[in-house]
């Protein structure tokens, strides 16, 4: 089971790489032991065993995402980061979260 989870996480990371790779100023680094995406030095997304976490959504944008997907806070070391919107999303279909990912990115580069 561990290797299945690791492979799912790798596939999600690759899918996010493909989506955001051409966006200006984006780079990937490791934060919280997870692949994390920054734009101009500002964190906007994290891929973890929990799913895809969007770190820069406004309250309204998070509410919009919650209308279509189940959204949870990010958990790091037993602590919840309530402001971050974490969704389980298929690596094969990022469409349900693509707009929110873009808005998180745009908030990072403002």
C-alpha positions, 0 to 999 in steps of 0.5 A: 500500500505504501508504494501505491500511495507514493506512486499516486503522490508522484503522479499528482506531482508530475501532473501539477508540474505539467500544468504549472511548469510554463507559468512565469516565475514558478519553481518546485522545491521541497517543503514539509518533506513534500513537493511544493510550488513557489512563484517569485519565492511565494508558496502557492501549492503543496503536493502531499499524501493528503492531496493538493494544498492551495496556500493562497486562496482568498476566503471567497475562492476557497468557498467557491472550491468547496462548492464542487470539491471536498476541502480540508485543511493541510496537516503538518506535524499534527497541526492544522493549517486551516487557511490552506485548502487541501483537496484530493484530486486525480492526477489524471484529471486536474480540471476540477481544481485547475482554476483554483490552482491558477488563482493561488498562483496569481495571488502569489505573484501579486 
